[in-house]
Amino acid sequence: MRDQPLKVCFLAGGWRASTLALLIGLLAACSGIKTYPDMPEKNLQVRTSTDSGSIFSSVRASLSISRVDAQCRTEYEGTVALKKESVQVGIPVERWSYLVFHFSSSGFLSSTVSTIAQATLLKPRAGYRYDVEVTYRDDTYNVVIHESRTGTGNGREIALRRLDACERSKA
């Protein structure tokens, strides 16, 4: 009979651990980071190249996409992890979207994480493709966007636009 309380304690501890794991899972789900929907028409190709410059640190890149309404307010739609060298994304055409490229670097032996972001307002046109080059090397980041008509190699570089350019475009 002496072993019985020990078993109950173990079961209670197991129940607490399960509850804690469930709670942690729910908190992670509520963190506000959601995956951007996979659109059938892919008009944005992101090529990513990251190099921290050290074997003791790493860099991760991601793209957050928000829709921009008529009053130039943003509504978060989701995030795309830029883990692969090339990622295809579908961005709605003839509508403003706000793209934020995040670069997070962390050290192997350090608890320090630094995040830098580069953002742009983009209104994709029907019949066009957008090629984005995202690079991070030795604490320097860059985002370059090229627009070209679908099926042609010719294109032009698009300047990055701040969110307040939405207000000016309404005038």
N, C-alpha and C positions, 0 to 999 in steps of 0.2 A: 504494500500500500504506500510505502514511502516513495516509490518511483512515480506514482500518479501525479502529484503536483508538478513535478518536473516536466512531464509530458504536456500538461495543460499550459504551462509557461511556454514551452517550445511552440505549441500550436498558436498561442496568443502572439508570440513573437513573429511567427510566420504570417499571421493575419496582418499584423502591423506593417511588416515589410511589404506585403502585397498592396496594402492600402497606400503606403508611401510611394511605391512604384507607380501606382495608378495616378496619384496626385501629381507626381513629377511629370508624367505623360500628359496630363491635362494642362498643366502650366506651360509645357513646351508647345502644346497645340494653340494656346492662347497668346503666344508671344507676338503675334501680329505678322509673322513671316509665313506667307502662303505661296505655293507654287503657282506661277503664271500659267493660265490655261493654254493648252496645246492647240493652236489654231491650225486648220487644215492648209491654209494658204500662207506659206513662209515667204516673207518679203524682206526680212532682215537677217543677215548673216554676220555673226560676231566671231572674229578670229582673235584669240587671246594668247598672249605670250607674257609669262611672268617669270621673273628671276630675282630672288631676294639679294643675290650677290654673296651669300654665305651659306655654308652647309648647316649652320646652326639656326637658321631662320627659314620661314616659309611665307608665301603670299597666296592668298585666295582672292578670287574676283567673282563678282556677281552683278547682275543687272536687275534693278527694280523698275517696274513699269507702272505708271499711273495714268489714268485718263484725265483729260483737262476739259472741264465743262465751259459753257458759254460765258460764265462769270470768272473764268480763269482759276477756278478752284480745282485742286487735284483730288483724285479718288484712287487710292492704292488698289491695283489689280493683282499684283503678284511679283514674285522674284524668280529669276532664272540663274541657277548656279553655272558659272562659266568654268567648269572643271575640265572640259575637253578643249582641244585646240580650236575647234570650230563648232559653233552652235547655230542652228537655224530657228528663228522665231517668227511668228506671225503678228504683225502690228496692224490694227485697223487702219484702213486708208481714209483719206479726206477727213481726218479727225485728229486733233492735237493729242499727243501723248508726251508725257514727261519721263525721260529715261535717266536713271541714275546708276552710274557705274561705280561700284564699291570695290575698294582694294583694302584687304585686311592682312596685316603682317604680324607675325608672332615669332618669338624666339624659342628655341629648343630648351634652353635652360632658364628661361625667364617667364614670368607670368604676365608680362606686358604685351598688350595687343594694341596696335594702332590702326586706325581706319581713316582712309582718305576717300573722297568721293568726287566724281566729275559728272555733271548733269547737263542735259540739253533738252530743249523743247523740240519736238519733231512732228511734222504733219506729212506722213507718207502719201505719195500720189499713186493713183491707180496706174498699173502698167510699168511701175518702176521698182528696182531692187535697191537695197541699201546695204552696203558692205561696211562693216565697222571693224577697225583695227584697235584693239585694246592692248596696251603694253605697260608693263611695270618692270623696271630694271634699276637696281641700286637706288632706291628711294625716289625715283623719277617715274611719273605716270603720264600716259598720253592716251587720248581718244580721238580718232580721226574717222569721219564718216564720208563715204563716197556714194553718190546717187547716180544710177545709170538706168536707162530704159531697158526693160526686160528683153533679153536676147541680143543685146549689143555689149561690146566691151568698153565703149566710150562712156565717159561719165564726168562728173565734176565733184570736187570736194565741197561739202556743206559745212559752213561755220557753225560751231556750237552756239546755241541760243539760251539765254537765261530765261527763267520762268516769266519775268516781267515783260518779255517780248510778246507774250500773249495779249497783254493790255494794249500795246502799240499796234498789234495786227488788227484789232477791232476798230481802230480809228479810221 
